[in-house]
């Protein structure tokens, strides 16, 4: 079962990789980073841990830009818009867990 993990909190508040590993395998996990969750994609250690837990890391481009960051700052993941985030949540995964 494919599960989308919607991550809203920064790496300083939350370490989602261990939690993701408890609920699903890497192959069934997609991390969607929005709000302060985008910091997981730019901090080396946090992004490395997350890439080991989820096969796909999607980063909200709008939230990245709102924090003065760009694609050049990403360590892991790819930038997506809200339309693609909604598509992943509604069509490509069977369950969404917000953490």
N, C-alpha and C positions, 0 to 999 in steps of 0.2 A: 504494500500500500504506500503510495507516494504521499509524503507529508510536507507541507510548507510550514516553515518556522518563521513567523513574523517577529523580527527582533527590533525593538524600539529603544532599548537602553544601551548606554555606552559600555565599553569594556571595563570601565572603572566601577560600574554598578552591577555588572552581570557577566558571567562566563557561561555562554550557552552551549559550548561544544560538549561538555559532559552530559548535560541534560538531553541534548539531541541524541547522543549515543545510547542513552537509556531507553528511549522510545522507538528508535528506528535505526536501520543500517544506513551506512553512508550512501549507498545506491538509491535509497528511498527518501533521502532528505534534501530539501531545498531551503537554503537560508535566504530570506528576503530582508534586507537591511533598510529601514526607514528611520526618520527622525534621528536621534542620537545614535541609533544602531549603525549608521554609516561609518562611525569611527572604528568598528571592527574590521573594516576593509582597508584602513590606512595604517593601523598599528601592526607592526611586524608580527609580534607574538600572537596577538588576538586573531589576526587573519590566518596565520599558519594553523592554529588550533581549529578554527572554523572550517578551513579547507580540508582538514582531516575528518571532520564530522559530517560534512554535506558535500554532495557531488557538484552542486551548483550554488553559487553565491551571486545573488542579484542585488545591486545597489541602486537605490533611488537617486537618479541624477538631480532631481529638484532639491532633495534634502542635502545632497553633497554640495551643490552650488550655494544653498542657503547658509552653509557653514563656511563659506569661503574656500572650498576645496574643489579639486578637479580630477579628471581621469588620470592625470599624471601622478596623483597622490596614492592611487590604489596599489595595494600589494597583491590582493587576490580579488576576484569577482569581476563582474561586468556591469556597466551602467545600463539601467532600463528606465522607461518612463512609467507613469502610473497606469497607463493602459495595459502595458505588458504585465505589471504586477497583478492587476485585476484578472487578467487572462490566466496567469499561473494559479492564482487562488481559486478561481471559479471553474476552470476547465482542465488544467493539467495535473492537479493534485486532488486527492480524495478527502483530505483533512487539513485544517489550518490550526496551528497552535501559536498563540501570541505569548512571547516571553520577553 
